[in-house]
Amino acid sequence: MASVLSNVSARNAAFALYQLDCPAVHPDSVTQCIKSATEHRPALIHIAQTDPAVAIAMFSLCRQHNVELAFENLNLEQNINKIPVNKILKTFLNVRTFDVENLHSQIPVQQLNKQAAIRAYAAKLIAVKVKANESLAFLAGLFADIGLLALAELYPKSLARMFEDANGDCQTLLKLEKENLGLTHNVISRQLAQKWLLPQAVADSAWLYCSPAADKLENLANIEIVLTVRLADMMANHINNGSNSVAAPAALAISPFDIKDINEKIKNFASKLNTSEDKQDSLIIKQALISLLDKPSEQNFTDLQSYLWNAVKPAVSAIEAAGIICESICKKFDAQKACIYLEAKKEAAKTVGYSTEFLAFEDTPTPEELDFADAGTMCAKLDTIGELFIKADNEFDISQIALLVSQILSAKSAEEYNISIAQALLDNFGEPTQQAVQIQQPQIQPLQQSASDQPIIQIEPTAQSPDEMREVIAEIAAGAAHELNNPLTVISGRAQILKQQETDETKLLMLKQISEKTEQAYEIVGQLMSYARPTKPHIRTVSPFIMINNCIEKVNNHYLDEPLDITIESSIENLNDIEVDAEQTAEAIAQIIYNSLESYESGNGPVIISGSEHLAGFVEIRIQDQGCGMSEETVKKASEPFYSDKPAGRQRGMGLAIAASLLRNNGCKLLLESQLDKGTIVSIRMPRKSE
């Protein structure tokens, strides 16, 4: 059966939910976390294992402190013990909480958390019996309903009403969510699990565990974990309802005796869960604040060092890096303002409070010109690079910070120097000859003749362009990124400053347009880099069904306010797994879907997605539209960057070029069949999983 994804409210809800960096936490859990962090660390581990929102917050802390999360063999106690107490306290003093006294009073947040804890415990016990991964099963059980917590935070009144109408029946609740929000909590759970970088098994389980059809997805890579969570949830529900009768999914090799044994253990676990409603203790909060105030400056520097080496990306210019550093210094050391002057280009980045600006000078500026001549300003030389200025009330060792900044900016200057040399070499090549830049044209074969004698054209791009040509394109792209990003940064920065000061509505509109066009220019540079040098793929086993749904989510988020007519045929569900980089391949398919939608005047379809098993070890996905189609000449140039036969302003012509590059990077084949004014079929052949 085909499913049409065209619900505007679903996309709006998905967009709102995707803004969540972490879920809200029940205030009682916050109090317990603060108390446990200062008094009894094992209790904190217990809270993280029984409250999914607390667990997400702790995972985020681990990533901030470069603590590796080995999800397949997770040792939460060991990971949390590596995080400084003051960081844990700061996190839970600032975390969003549910307003259980007023706004969220009708939402059973504590009951949802208890259900998650019991389900996670049961999933781990079941995993032992069926020889599945215990750690993944536990995490999948804990986060299976994380979407419900997100809905509870953002749509409390709507969810409370749906809870009441559903009367405890999960399928009824899902139906009501679909009718009222256009999106169900299991889909939201999956999206959030992926956003928060949880394992794919957790995302799959959150999405499918409550679906009766899950038993039939035998080819799904994580089906054992999905069914384990499904059984665990049924057992948790029966414990809450006082029933002992549970039927295990047929695909799980678990005996009735094992189920009975697990059931008894679950009952004991549920009875021990701490359900007391401890109120916030002012003494606990006071101790936490004192602990934060006692934070040593050495810890601030360690945090800054760890953050900056990750934040300053290769594509960032030296002056942009200086801006990032100034912002970080103000945040980490509570400085009033910070400035870095770069001598080579007579440029400076200055942050005051939360605002950063970029300045240009004809000669080396004085401290007065930089507005750093007042008392309390600290200054340090950055080797031959420039100077660092910091104004702060508290004292710390600026020389240590200056050494770190010098190292980062020296590395950045070296990158820019190498790019400038490469660009100079390219400039010296002059205008390349036609023979040097000619790319082999794909072979064209007419498949059949229509009544209008307009041929349907099939195109199969060559496996790859000559290495020399690709290197030239890559170097040009790198040079373009360097040469364009600097002026774009200045334009964008100036526009932002002017917008803050401007009151005239006409001028504000013009400044908004400048900012929007600058962002588009940034995007063009990024697209060219993606085409020229796609990152090395991380090949893993992927379900085509799940990957296509990821593509649809990406497309829906791209067209937030437009209804789309995209149909996924049921043939997709039965395809064998493939071996590709899931993110790169999904991005390629999304680019192709964008092109299919844009082939219509309305820009919204219809587009039909189907699949089949292809001989010679490939799985084939077909994306078909009935739009404007392409001529033979257009097909020849379809995968060239920036080529488009659409009117100016409609497309940039990078969609198929990026798609072809990413698919080639993953060992996939791309074929086009097109007929002018009648539509296009794009076929993607992806390597099937080895037996």
Buried (B, 14 or more C-beta within 10 A) or exposed (E): EEEEBBBBEBBBBBEEBBEBEBBBBBBBBBBBBBBBBBEEBEBBBBBBBBBBBBBBBBBBBBBBBEBEBEBEEBEBBEBBEEBBBBBBBBBBBEBBBBBBEEBBEBBBBBEBBBBBBBBBBBBBBBBEBBEBBBBBBBBBBBBBBBBBBBBBBBBBEBBBBBBEEBEEEBEEBBBBBBEBBBBBBBBBBBBBBBBBEBBBBBBBBBBBBBBEEBBEBEBBBBBBBBBBBBBBBBBBBBBBEEEEEBEBBEBBEBEEEBBEEBBEEBBEBBEEBEEEEEEEEEEBBEBBBEBBEEBEBEEBBBBBBEBBEEBBEEBBBBBBBBBBBBBBBBBBBEBBBBBBBBEEBBBBBBBBEEEBBBBEBEEEBEBEBBBBEEEEBBBBEBEEBBBBBBBBEEEBEBEBBBEBBBBBBBBBBEBBEEBEEBBEEBEEEEEEEEEEBEEEEBEEEEEEEEEEEBBBBBBBBBEEBBEEBBEBBBBBBBBBBBBBBBEBBBBBBBBBBBBEEBEEEEEEEBBEEBBEBBEEBBEBBBBBBBBBBBEEBEBBBBBBBBBBBBBBBBBBBBBEEBEBBBBBBEBBBBBEBBBBBBBBBBBBBBBBBBBBBBBBEEBBBBBBBBBBEBEEBBBBBBBBBBBBBBBBEBBBBBBBBEBBBEEEEEBBBBBBBBBBBBBBBBBBBBBBBBBBEBBBBBBBBBBBBEE
